[in-house]
Amino acid sequence: MNAYQTHIFNLYLEKVMMRHCITWIMAAEMAAMNNKRAIIMWIEKYELDEGSVDWYDRIKKSYFRHRKSKKSRKTAVQIVPR
């Protein structure tokens, strides 16, 4: 693998992990767990304490961006009046 392929692969892995994290947080919300505890549990589960010091903030921002974009999407029922 050359450097560019490695970079692309790392981006792919990061996106997959972030999607998994968002799913984890959504499931925790359904189980009446607060977001902060769910994020901390996910970080501990995958041992992400080392490396970036701002894992919590990155995950939190990503999750709330996901929630905001999900709310802003309009369905066909909302667009077409009855």
N, C-alpha and C positions, 0 to 999 in steps of 0.2 A: 504494500500500500504506500502510495506517495503521501506527501503532506496534505494536499488538497482533499484526497479521499478520506484521510483520517479526520480532517476538519468536518467534512460533510457527515461522516459516520457519527462523530461526537455530537453534532447538532441534532441528528436523528434520535440518538439515545436520550439526549436531554429533553426533547419534545415528548418522547414516549414516557419517560419518568414523570414529567410534569402532568401529563394526562392521567397517569396512574395516581398521582398525588391528589389531583382534583377529584377524581372518583372516590378516593379514600376519604377526603374531607366531606363530600356530599353524603356518603354513607354514614359518616360519623354524625352529621347533622340530623339525619333521619333517626339515629339512635339517641338523640338529645344530648350529644356531646358538644361542647363549645369548640369553635374553630381553632383557638389557640392550642388547646390540649391535643386536638387531632393533628395539627401540624407538627407539634413537638413529638408526638408518638411516631409519626411517619419519619421524621428526621432520625429519631433514635433507632427505629426498625432498620433503616438502610445505612446506619452509621455515617451520617453526613456531617458529623461534628467537625471533622477536619476539612481543610480546603477553604471554601468560601465562608467567611464569618457571618455573612448576611443571609443564610439559607432561609431563616424564618421570614424575613422581610420579602425576599424574592418569591417565596411560595405564596405568602399572603397576598401580595400584589397581583400575582398571576391568577390566583383563585378569584379575587374580587373583579378583575378584568373579565374573567370568564363569566361570572354571574351577571355583570353589567351587559356584556354582549348578548348573553342568552335572553335577558329581559327586553333588549332593544329589537330583537328579531320579530318581525311581524308575520303572522300566519295569514293564510288566505282568508280565513274567517274574519280577521280584523281588518283586512284591506277591502274586501268586497262587502258592501252592506247587504243586509237581508231584505 
